Amino acid sequence: MASCVRWIVALIICSTPTFVLGCSCAEWVAQRACPLMKDSNEALFAGTVLAAENPPEPGTLRGQVGQARYTFRIEEAFSAGISRQIDVYSGRGGADCSVHFRVGERY
């Protein structure tokens, strides 16, 4: 009986891979509200990227390590206490669930 229960549990886990993904920014999560923005002190804004320091090299995102720093000009603040400029840090690629921004683009 215990063996049968183990097989059923294994079958359920294998047939529902979205419940066992290791990366929190998997595609199915991105379609929902961001669970990391629960704190009212989070910086929510719309702005344009002014500069990028240490961005990943295009076309070779795999294997790049470290952090990139993006400087944004804030055009619209959705939370209190945000200055006119803010730095956003992100990974450079691979399995780090990073986001890559382009200088001059509005996000």
N, C-alpha and C positions, 0 to 999 in steps of 0.2 A: 504494500500500500504506500509506504513512504517513497519508494522508487517511482511510483506512478505520479505522486504529487510533485516530485522533483522535475520530472519530464514535463508536466503541465506548466510549472513555473518557468522552466527554461524556454518552452515554446512561446509563452506570453512575452517574455523579455525579448526574445529574438524577433518576434513579429511586431514589436512596437519600438523600433530603434530611436524614435525621438525622445523616449523617456530615459535612454541610457547614453546620450551623447556626452562626451567629455567637455566640449567647448560650450560655454554659456551663450556665445553669440552665434549659434547655429542658425540656419535659415529660418526655422520655425519660430525661434524666439524673436527674430527681427520683425516679424509681422505683428507682434503684440506691442503693448506699451512697454517702455524700457523699465525693467524691475530695479535697475540701479539708481533711478532718479526718485527715490521715495523721500529723501530728505529735502525739506523746504529750503535748505541752505545751498543746494546744488545750483550751479551757474547754468541757466537756460537762456539762450540768446540766439539772435540771427546776426550774422556778420560776414565780412569778407576777409579772406586770408591775405595778409600783407607780406608775410615772409615765412619761409620754411627752412629750418636748420636741421641738417642730417636726414633729409627725406630718403626713402628707399629709391634705388635706381629702377627706372621703369623696365618692365619685362623680366626682371630677375628678383622677384619678391621672395622667393624661396631661399632660405638660408641666411637672410640678412638679420643681423642682431642689433640690439641697442634700441634707443628711442629717437623719435623725430620730434622736434618742437615746431609748432605752428603758431604764429602770432596773428590774432584776429583783431580787426577793427569792429567794435560792437556798433551795430546800426539799430538794433531793437532788443532791449532787455526784457525777458519774461520773468525774471526773479530779481529781488532787491539786492543792492550792494555790489553791482557789477560795474567795474571801471570802464573807460572808453576803449581800452585794449586789454586783451587777455591772452595768455599762452595756454595752448592745449598740447598735451603730450600723448603720443601714440607709439606703439611698436612699429617695427619696420617691415614685418612680413612673416611668412611661415605660419605656424599654428598659434600665433599670439592674438588672434582676433583683432588685429589693428585696423585703423581707418586711415586712409591716405587722402590728404587734401591737396588741392592745386592752388598755387598763388594766383590771386586775382579772381578766384571763384567765390560766390556767395553761398553760404550754407546756413 
